[in-house]
Amino acid sequence: MKNEQIIYISLDDSGKLNNNEKYLVYAGLVFTNKQELEKFKATYKEIRNQIASKKIYKNISELKGFID
């Protein structure tokens, strides 16, 4: 009998540290099962789409990277 554990990890880095950048953002989420991963992805997509549908964001191709 095979003993197996699957862990899903989602990582994001927003940039790199150099002399011109003051901050680095590095974040991660850990899910211990596929159902929780899929639930998070669906919730995130729904919230992101609600924000992106607002009139002021219509012409922005990458919402998360936009600074006004």
PDB file with one MODEL, atoms N, CA, C and O in Angstrom:
MODEL        1
ATOM      1  N   MET A   1       0.844  -1.183   0.000  1.00  0.00           N
ATOM      2  CA  MET A   1       0.000   0.000   0.000  1.00  0.00           C
ATOM      3  C   MET A   1       0.888   1.245   0.000  1.00  0.00           C
ATOM      4  O   MET A   1       1.810   1.368   0.807  1.00  0.00           O
ATOM      5  N   LYS A   2       0.595   2.149  -0.909  1.00  0.00           N
ATOM      6  CA  LYS A   2       1.388   3.368  -1.061  1.00  0.00           C
ATOM      7  C   LYS A   2       0.840   4.476  -0.164  1.00  0.00           C
ATOM      8  O   LYS A   2      -0.357   4.762  -0.175  1.00  0.00           O
ATOM      9  N   ASN A   3       1.725   5.089   0.606  1.00  0.00           N
ATOM     10  CA  ASN A   3       1.355   6.212   1.455  1.00  0.00           C
ATOM     11  C   ASN A   3       1.759   7.488   0.737  1.00  0.00           C
ATOM     12  O   ASN A   3       2.948   7.723   0.520  1.00  0.00           O
ATOM     13  N   GLU A   4       0.802   8.305   0.369  1.00  0.00           N
ATOM     14  CA  GLU A   4       1.096   9.490  -0.431  1.00  0.00           C
ATOM     15  C   GLU A   4       0.357  10.703   0.116  1.00  0.00           C
ATOM     16  O   GLU A   4      -0.808  10.619   0.506  1.00  0.00           O
ATOM     17  N   GLN A   5       1.055  11.832   0.135  1.00  0.00           N
ATOM     18  CA  GLN A   5       0.435  13.093   0.521  1.00  0.00           C
ATOM     19  C   GLN A   5       0.702  14.095  -0.588  1.00  0.00           C
ATOM     20  O   GLN A   5       1.844  14.262  -1.016  1.00  0.00           O
ATOM     21  N   ILE A   6      -0.339  14.758  -1.053  1.00  0.00           N
ATOM     22  CA  ILE A   6      -0.201  15.767  -2.102  1.00  0.00           C
ATOM     23  C   ILE A   6      -0.467  17.127  -1.485  1.00  0.00           C
ATOM     24  O   ILE A   6      -1.499  17.345  -0.851  1.00  0.00           O
ATOM     25  N   ILE A   7       0.473  18.036  -1.676  1.00  0.00           N
ATOM     26  CA  ILE A   7       0.337  19.397  -1.186  1.00  0.00           C
ATOM     27  C   ILE A   7       0.414  20.328  -2.391  1.00  0.00           C
ATOM     28  O   ILE A   7       1.325  20.205  -3.209  1.00  0.00           O
ATOM     29  N   TYR A   8      -0.527  21.254  -2.508  1.00  0.00           N
ATOM     30  CA  TYR A   8      -0.559  22.224  -3.594  1.00  0.00           C
ATOM     31  C   TYR A   8      -0.024  23.549  -3.068  1.00  0.00           C
ATOM     32  O   TYR A   8      -0.507  24.052  -2.053  1.00  0.00           O
ATOM     33  N   ILE A   9       0.962  24.114  -3.743  1.00  0.00           N
ATOM     34  CA  ILE A   9       1.568  25.372  -3.321  1.00  0.00           C
ATOM     35  C   ILE A   9       1.480  26.378  -4.466  1.00  0.00           C
ATOM     36  O   ILE A   9       1.861  26.085  -5.599  1.00  0.00           O
ATOM     37  N   SER A  10       0.977  27.552  -4.155  1.00  0.00           N
ATOM     38  CA  SER A  10       0.884  28.630  -5.134  1.00  0.00           C
ATOM     39  C   SER A  10       1.786  29.756  -4.664  1.00  0.00           C
ATOM     40  O   SER A  10       1.592  30.284  -3.569  1.00  0.00           O
ATOM     41  N   LEU A  11       2.773  30.136  -5.475  1.00  0.00           N
ATOM     42  CA  LEU A  11       3.713  31.188  -5.111  1.00  0.00           C
ATOM     43  C   LEU A  11       3.644  32.321  -6.110  1.00  0.00           C
ATOM     44  O   LEU A  11       3.366  32.113  -7.290  1.00  0.00           O
ATOM     45  N   ASP A  12       3.901  33.517  -5.625  1.00  0.00           N
ATOM     46  CA  ASP A  12       3.910  34.684  -6.502  1.00  0.00           C
ATOM     47  C   ASP A  12       4.987  35.639  -6.033  1.00  0.00           C
ATOM     48  O   ASP A  12       5.051  35.976  -4.850  1.00  0.00           O
ATOM     49  N   ASP A  13       5.825  36.074  -6.940  1.00  0.00           N
ATOM     50  CA  ASP A  13       6.754  37.150  -6.600  1.00  0.00           C
ATOM     51  C   ASP A  13       6.463  38.318  -7.523  1.00  0.00           C
ATOM     52  O   ASP A  13       6.269  38.146  -8.726  1.00  0.00           O
ATOM     53  N   SER A  14       6.435  39.485  -6.954  1.00  0.00           N
ATOM     54  CA  SER A  14       6.032  40.650  -7.724  1.00  0.00           C
ATOM     55  C   SER A  14       7.216  41.391  -8.324  1.00  0.00           C
ATOM     56  O   SER A  14       7.035  42.397  -9.010  1.00  0.00           O
ATOM     57  N   GLY A  15       8.383  40.922  -8.081  1.00  0.00           N
ATOM     58  CA  GLY A  15       9.539  41.614  -8.631  1.00  0.00           C
ATOM     59  C   GLY A  15      10.816  41.122  -7.991  1.00  0.00           C
ATOM     60  O   GLY A  15      10.847  40.062  -7.367  1.00  0.00           O
ATOM     61  N   LYS A  16      11.859  41.892  -8.151  1.00  0.00           N
ATOM     62  CA  LYS A  16      13.141  41.509  -7.590  1.00  0.00           C
ATOM     63  C   LYS A  16      13.761  42.703  -6.884  1.00  0.00           C
ATOM     64  O   LYS A  16      13.427  43.855  -7.164  1.00  0.00           O
ATOM     65  N   LEU A  17      14.650  42.413  -5.985  1.00  0.00           N
ATOM     66  CA  LEU A  17      15.334  43.488  -5.280  1.00  0.00           C
ATOM     67  C   LEU A  17      16.531  43.952  -6.099  1.00  0.00           C
ATOM     68  O   LEU A  17      17.353  43.147  -6.536  1.00  0.00           O
ATOM     69  N   ASN A  18      16.611  45.245  -6.296  1.00  0.00           N
ATOM     70  CA  ASN A  18      17.796  45.862  -6.901  1.00  0.00           C
ATOM     71  C   ASN A  18      17.903  47.279  -6.358  1.00  0.00           C
ATOM     72  O   ASN A  18      17.097  47.676  -5.517  1.00  0.00           O
ATOM     73  N   ASN A  19      18.854  48.028  -6.809  1.00  0.00           N
ATOM     74  CA  ASN A  19      19.073  49.371  -6.272  1.00  0.00           C
ATOM     75  C   ASN A  19      17.915  50.321  -6.530  1.00  0.00           C
ATOM     76  O   ASN A  19      17.761  51.307  -5.810  1.00  0.00           O
ATOM     77  N   ASN A  20      17.095  50.046  -7.544  1.00  0.00           N
ATOM     78  CA  ASN A  20      15.986  50.933  -7.889  1.00  0.00           C
ATOM     79  C   ASN A  20      14.667  50.568  -7.226  1.00  0.00           C
ATOM     80  O   ASN A  20      13.715  51.347  -7.282  1.00  0.00           O
ATOM     81  N   GLU A  21      14.593  49.402  -6.600  1.00  0.00           N
ATOM     82  CA  GLU A  21      13.351  48.947  -5.982  1.00  0.00           C
ATOM     83  C   GLU A  21      13.516  48.866  -4.476  1.00  0.00           C
ATOM     84  O   GLU A  21      14.475  48.287  -3.966  1.00  0.00           O
ATOM     85  N   LYS A  22      12.560  49.460  -3.780  1.00  0.00           N
ATOM     86  CA  LYS A  22      12.642  49.502  -2.325  1.00  0.00           C
ATOM     87  C   LYS A  22      12.064  48.239  -1.678  1.00  0.00           C
ATOM     88  O   LYS A  22      12.508  47.836  -0.603  1.00  0.00           O
ATOM     89  N   TYR A  23      11.074  47.614  -2.329  1.00  0.00           N
ATOM     90  CA  TYR A  23      10.379  46.481  -1.726  1.00  0.00           C
ATOM     91  C   TYR A  23      10.306  45.287  -2.665  1.00  0.00           C
ATOM     92  O   TYR A  23      10.357  45.425  -3.887  1.00  0.00           O
ATOM     93  N   LEU A  24      10.186  44.125  -2.065  1.00  0.00           N
ATOM     94  CA  LEU A  24       9.939  42.875  -2.778  1.00  0.00           C
ATOM     95  C   LEU A  24       8.745  42.221  -2.093  1.00  0.00           C
ATOM     96  O   LEU A  24       8.704  42.131  -0.866  1.00  0.00           O
ATOM     97  N   VAL A  25       7.779  41.769  -2.878  1.00  0.00           N
ATOM     98  CA  VAL A  25       6.643  41.055  -2.305  1.00  0.00           C
ATOM     99  C   VAL A  25       6.738  39.612  -2.758  1.00  0.00           C
ATOM    100  O   VAL A  25       6.824  39.332  -3.953  1.00  0.00           O
ATOM    101  N   TYR A  26       6.723  38.702  -1.805  1.00  0.00           N
ATOM    102  CA  TYR A  26       6.758  37.276  -2.110  1.00  0.00           C
ATOM    103  C   TYR A  26       5.720  36.616  -1.230  1.00  0.00           C
ATOM    104  O   TYR A  26       5.808  36.683  -0.004  1.00  0.00           O
ATOM    105  N   ALA A  27       4.755  35.992  -1.833  1.00  0.00           N
ATOM    106  CA  ALA A  27       3.659  35.414  -1.055  1.00  0.00           C
ATOM    107  C   ALA A  27       3.405  33.988  -1.488  1.00  0.00           C
ATOM    108  O   ALA A  27       3.681  33.611  -2.627  1.00  0.00           O
ATOM    109  N   GLY A  28       2.886  33.210  -0.584  1.00  0.00           N
ATOM    110  CA  GLY A  28       2.569  31.831  -0.911  1.00  0.00           C
ATOM    111  C   GLY A  28       1.327  31.354  -0.188  1.00  0.00           C
ATOM    112  O   GLY A  28       1.004  31.828   0.902  1.00  0.00           O
ATOM    113  N   LEU A  29       0.641  30.420  -0.800  1.00  0.00           N
ATOM    114  CA  LEU A  29      -0.529  29.790  -0.206  1.00  0.00           C
ATOM    115  C   LEU A  29      -0.310  28.283  -0.275  1.00  0.00           C
ATOM    116  O   LEU A  29       0.222  27.775  -1.263  1.00  0.00           O
ATOM    117  N   VAL A  30      -0.710  27.582   0.752  1.00  0.00           N
ATOM    118  CA  VAL A  30      -0.553  26.131   0.780  1.00  0.00           C
ATOM    119  C   VAL A  30      -1.925  25.504   0.954  1.00  0.00           C
ATOM    120  O   VAL A  30      -2.696  25.904   1.826  1.00  0.00           O
ATOM    121  N   PHE A  31      -2.224  24.516   0.116  1.00  0.00           N
ATOM    122  CA  PHE A  31      -3.480  23.786   0.183  1.00  0.00           C
ATOM    123  C   PHE A  31      -3.158  22.310   0.365  1.00  0.00           C
ATOM    124  O   PHE A  31      -2.266  21.779  -0.297  1.00  0.00           O
ATOM    125  N   THR A  32      -3.871  21.657   1.245  1.00  0.00           N
ATOM    126  CA  THR A  32      -3.597  20.245   1.512  1.00  0.00           C
ATOM    127  C   THR A  32      -4.499  19.300   0.729  1.00  0.00           C
ATOM    128  O   THR A  32      -4.366  18.080   0.826  1.00  0.00           O
ATOM    129  N   ASN A  33      -5.421  19.873  -0.050  1.00  0.00           N
ATOM    130  CA  ASN A  33      -6.222  19.010  -0.923  1.00  0.00           C
ATOM    131  C   ASN A  33      -6.717  19.819  -2.122  1.00  0.00           C
ATOM    132  O   ASN A  33      -6.796  21.047  -2.085  1.00  0.00           O
ATOM    133  N   LYS A  34      -7.041  19.097  -3.162  1.00  0.00           N
ATOM    134  CA  LYS A  34      -7.427  19.728  -4.425  1.00  0.00           C
ATOM    135  C   LYS A  34      -8.742  20.506  -4.307  1.00  0.00           C
ATOM    136  O   LYS A  34      -8.914  21.524  -4.977  1.00  0.00           O
ATOM    137  N   GLN A  35      -9.663  20.044  -3.472  1.00  0.00           N
ATOM    138  CA  GLN A  35     -10.937  20.733  -3.312  1.00  0.00           C
ATOM    139  C   GLN A  35     -10.736  22.146  -2.755  1.00  0.00           C
ATOM    140  O   GLN A  35     -11.367  23.094  -3.224  1.00  0.00           O
ATOM    141  N   GLU A  36      -9.866  22.287  -1.765  1.00  0.00           N
ATOM    142  CA  GLU A  36      -9.600  23.602  -1.200  1.00  0.00           C
ATOM    143  C   GLU A  36      -8.885  24.505  -2.202  1.00  0.00           C
ATOM    144  O   GLU A  36      -9.156  25.704  -2.262  1.00  0.00           O
ATOM    145  N   LEU A  37      -7.980  23.936  -2.982  1.00  0.00           N
ATOM    146  CA  LEU A  37      -7.298  24.691  -4.036  1.00  0.00           C
ATOM    147  C   LEU A  37      -8.310  25.220  -5.041  1.00  0.00           C
ATOM    148  O   LEU A  37      -8.293  26.405  -5.375  1.00  0.00           O
ATOM    149  N   GLU A  38      -9.185  24.355  -5.523  1.00  0.00           N
ATOM    150  CA  GLU A  38     -10.184  24.759  -6.519  1.00  0.00           C
ATOM    151  C   GLU A  38     -11.168  25.778  -5.945  1.00  0.00           C
ATOM    152  O   GLU A  38     -11.585  26.695  -6.653  1.00  0.00           O
ATOM    153  N   LYS A  39     -11.543  25.632  -4.678  1.00  0.00           N
ATOM    154  CA  LYS A  39     -12.433  26.590  -4.021  1.00  0.00           C
ATOM    155  C   LYS A  39     -11.776  27.966  -3.967  1.00  0.00           C
ATOM    156  O   LYS A  39     -12.417  28.974  -4.264  1.00  0.00           O
ATOM    157  N   PHE A  40     -10.503  28.010  -3.591  1.00  0.00           N
ATOM    158  CA  PHE A  40      -9.785  29.277  -3.534  1.00  0.00           C
ATOM    159  C   PHE A  40      -9.699  29.911  -4.921  1.00  0.00           C
ATOM    160  O   PHE A  40      -9.950  31.106  -5.072  1.00  0.00           O
ATOM    161  N   LYS A  41      -9.345  29.119  -5.931  1.00  0.00           N
ATOM    162  CA  LYS A  41      -9.211  29.659  -7.285  1.00  0.00           C
ATOM    163  C   LYS A  41     -10.521  30.254  -7.777  1.00  0.00           C
ATOM    164  O   LYS A  41     -10.522  31.309  -8.410  1.00  0.00           O
ATOM    165  N   ALA A  42     -11.634  29.592  -7.494  1.00  0.00           N
ATOM    166  CA  ALA A  42     -12.941  30.087  -7.929  1.00  0.00           C
ATOM    167  C   ALA A  42     -13.297  31.390  -7.208  1.00  0.00           C
ATOM    168  O   ALA A  42     -13.800  32.327  -7.828  1.00  0.00           O
ATOM    169  N   THR A  43     -13.038  31.447  -5.912  1.00  0.00           N
ATOM    170  CA  THR A  43     -13.322  32.661  -5.137  1.00  0.00           C
ATOM    171  C   THR A  43     -12.459  33.812  -5.605  1.00  0.00           C
ATOM    172  O   THR A  43     -12.951  34.925  -5.789  1.00  0.00           O
ATOM    173  N   TYR A  44     -11.158  33.553  -5.803  1.00  0.00           N
ATOM    174  CA  TYR A  44     -10.239  34.586  -6.265  1.00  0.00           C
ATOM    175  C   TYR A  44     -10.671  35.124  -7.628  1.00  0.00           C
ATOM    176  O   TYR A  44     -10.696  36.335  -7.846  1.00  0.00           O
ATOM    177  N   LYS A  45     -11.011  34.217  -8.541  1.00  0.00           N
ATOM    178  CA  LYS A  45     -11.420  34.631  -9.888  1.00  0.00           C
ATOM    179  C   LYS A  45     -12.698  35.475  -9.843  1.00  0.00           C
ATOM    180  O   LYS A  45     -12.823  36.459 -10.572  1.00  0.00           O
ATOM    181  N   GLU A  46     -13.637  35.087  -8.991  1.00  0.00           N
ATOM    182  CA  GLU A  46     -14.883  35.844  -8.875  1.00  0.00           C
ATOM    183  C   GLU A  46     -14.623  37.259  -8.361  1.00  0.00           C
ATOM    184  O   GLU A  46     -15.165  38.222  -8.904  1.00  0.00           O
ATOM    185  N   ILE A  47     -13.807  37.392  -7.329  1.00  0.00           N
ATOM    186  CA  ILE A  47     -13.496  38.713  -6.776  1.00  0.00           C
ATOM    187  C   ILE A  47     -12.728  39.552  -7.785  1.00  0.00           C
ATOM    188  O   ILE A  47     -13.021  40.733  -7.970  1.00  0.00           O
ATOM    189  N   ARG A  48     -11.742  38.940  -8.441  1.00  0.00           N
ATOM    190  CA  ARG A  48     -10.936  39.645  -9.436  1.00  0.00           C
ATOM    191  C   ARG A  48     -11.817  40.153 -10.569  1.00  0.00           C
ATOM    192  O   ARG A  48     -11.649  41.283 -11.026  1.00  0.00           O
ATOM    193  N   ASN A  49     -12.754  39.326 -11.027  1.00  0.00           N
ATOM    194  CA  ASN A  49     -13.633  39.722 -12.129  1.00  0.00           C
ATOM    195  C   ASN A  49     -14.612  40.818 -11.712  1.00  0.00           C
ATOM    196  O   ASN A  49     -14.960  41.677 -12.522  1.00  0.00           O
ATOM    197  N   GLN A  50     -15.060  40.796 -10.454  1.00  0.00           N
ATOM    198  CA  GLN A  50     -15.934  41.868  -9.966  1.00  0.00           C
ATOM    199  C   GLN A  50     -15.191  43.204  -9.974  1.00  0.00           C
ATOM    200  O   GLN A  50     -15.746  44.227 -10.375  1.00  0.00           O
ATOM    201  N   ILE A  51     -13.944  43.188  -9.534  1.00  0.00           N
ATOM    202  CA  ILE A  51     -13.141  44.415  -9.528  1.00  0.00           C
ATOM    203  C   ILE A  51     -12.859  44.868 -10.957  1.00  0.00           C
ATOM    204  O   ILE A  51     -13.014  46.045 -11.282  1.00  0.00           O
ATOM    205  N   ALA A  52     -12.444  43.926 -11.812  1.00  0.00           N
ATOM    206  CA  ALA A  52     -12.075  44.259 -13.192  1.00  0.00           C
ATOM    207  C   ALA A  52     -13.259  44.781 -14.001  1.00  0.00           C
ATOM    208  O   ALA A  52     -13.068  45.514 -14.971  1.00  0.00           O
ATOM    209  N   SER A  53     -14.467  44.415 -13.618  1.00  0.00           N
ATOM    210  CA  SER A  53     -15.636  44.846 -14.396  1.00  0.00           C
ATOM    211  C   SER A  53     -16.029  46.292 -14.118  1.00  0.00           C
ATOM    212  O   SER A  53     -16.871  46.848 -14.824  1.00  0.00           O
ATOM    213  N   LYS A  54     -15.444  46.896 -13.118  1.00  0.00           N
ATOM    214  CA  LYS A  54     -15.754  48.298 -12.814  1.00  0.00           C
ATOM    215  C   LYS A  54     -15.268  49.199 -13.950  1.00  0.00           C
ATOM    216  O   LYS A  54     -14.212  48.961 -14.536  1.00  0.00           O
ATOM    217  N   LYS A  55     -16.022  50.195 -14.239  1.00  0.00           N
ATOM    218  CA  LYS A  55     -15.772  51.077 -15.377  1.00  0.00           C
ATOM    219  C   LYS A  55     -14.355  51.659 -15.386  1.00  0.00           C
ATOM    220  O   LYS A  55     -13.742  51.765 -16.448  1.00  0.00           O
ATOM    221  N   ILE A  56     -13.836  52.032 -14.234  1.00  0.00           N
ATOM    222  CA  ILE A  56     -12.514  52.680 -14.190  1.00  0.00           C
ATOM    223  C   ILE A  56     -11.370  51.733 -14.567  1.00  0.00           C
ATOM    224  O   ILE A  56     -10.262  52.193 -14.844  1.00  0.00           O
ATOM    225  N   TYR A  57     -11.619  50.427 -14.581  1.00  0.00           N
ATOM    226  CA  TYR A  57     -10.567  49.456 -14.906  1.00  0.00           C
ATOM    227  C   TYR A  57     -10.707  48.843 -16.298  1.00  0.00           C
ATOM    228  O   TYR A  57      -9.930  47.953 -16.644  1.00  0.00           O
ATOM    229  N   LYS A  58     -11.654  49.280 -17.093  1.00  0.00           N
ATOM    230  CA  LYS A  58     -11.952  48.652 -18.379  1.00  0.00           C
ATOM    231  C   LYS A  58     -10.768  48.598 -19.345  1.00  0.00           C
ATOM    232  O   LYS A  58     -10.659  47.634 -20.103  1.00  0.00           O
ATOM    233  N   ASN A  59      -9.882  49.588 -19.349  1.00  0.00           N
ATOM    234  CA  ASN A  59      -8.783  49.637 -20.316  1.00  0.00           C
ATOM    235  C   ASN A  59      -7.451  49.184 -19.728  1.00  0.00           C
ATOM    236  O   ASN A  59      -6.395  49.511 -20.269  1.00  0.00           O
ATOM    237  N   ILE A  60      -7.489  48.447 -18.645  1.00  0.00           N
ATOM    238  CA  ILE A  60      -6.261  47.975 -18.008  1.00  0.00           C
ATOM    239  C   ILE A  60      -6.116  46.481 -18.289  1.00  0.00           C
ATOM    240  O   ILE A  60      -6.989  45.694 -17.925  1.00  0.00           O
ATOM    241  N   SER A  61      -5.015  46.088 -18.938  1.00  0.00           N
ATOM    242  CA  SER A  61      -4.850  44.686 -19.314  1.00  0.00           C
ATOM    243  C   SER A  61      -4.407  43.809 -18.151  1.00  0.00           C
ATOM    244  O   SER A  61      -4.807  42.647 -18.080  1.00  0.00           O
ATOM    245  N   GLU A  62      -3.594  44.329 -17.240  1.00  0.00           N
ATOM    246  CA  GLU A  62      -3.157  43.547 -16.092  1.00  0.00           C
ATOM    247  C   GLU A  62      -3.533  44.298 -14.830  1.00  0.00           C
ATOM    248  O   GLU A  62      -2.778  45.142 -14.346  1.00  0.00           O
ATOM    249  N   LEU A  63      -4.694  43.988 -14.307  1.00  0.00           N
ATOM    250  CA  LEU A  63      -5.244  44.714 -13.175  1.00  0.00           C
ATOM    251  C   LEU A  63      -4.326  44.660 -11.949  1.00  0.00           C
ATOM    252  O   LEU A  63      -4.131  45.677 -11.284  1.00  0.00           O
ATOM    253  N   LYS A  64      -3.764  43.497 -11.646  1.00  0.00           N
ATOM    254  CA  LYS A  64      -2.987  43.371 -10.425  1.00  0.00           C
ATOM    255  C   LYS A  64      -1.707  44.199 -10.454  1.00  0.00           C
ATOM    256  O   LYS A  64      -1.181  44.559  -9.400  1.00  0.00           O
ATOM    257  N   GLY A  65      -1.203  44.503 -11.637  1.00  0.00           N
ATOM    258  CA  GLY A  65       0.043  45.256 -11.727  1.00  0.00           C
ATOM    259  C   GLY A  65      -0.165  46.737 -11.980  1.00  0.00           C
ATOM    260  O   GLY A  65       0.807  47.467 -12.173  1.00  0.00           O
ATOM    261  N   PHE A  66      -1.405  47.196 -11.983  1.00  0.00           N
ATOM    262  CA  PHE A  66      -1.694  48.578 -12.336  1.00  0.00           C
ATOM    263  C   PHE A  66      -1.567  49.502 -11.144  1.00  0.00           C
ATOM    264  O   PHE A  66      -2.095  49.209 -10.071  1.00  0.00           O
ATOM    265  N   ILE A  67      -0.874  50.615 -11.320  1.00  0.00           N
ATOM    266  CA  ILE A  67      -0.789  51.644 -10.286  1.00  0.00           C
ATOM    267  C   ILE A  67      -1.243  52.949 -10.922  1.00  0.00           C
ATOM    268  O   ILE A  67      -0.710  53.369 -11.949  1.00  0.00           O
ATOM    269  N   ASP A  68      -2.219  53.579 -10.311  1.00  0.00           N
ATOM    270  CA  ASP A  68      -2.762  54.829 -10.842  1.00  0.00           C
ATOM    271  C   ASP A  68      -2.136  55.997 -10.127  1.00  0.00           C
ATOM    272  O   ASP A  68      -2.458  57.147 -10.425  1.00  0.00           O
TER     273      ASP A  68
ENDMDL
END
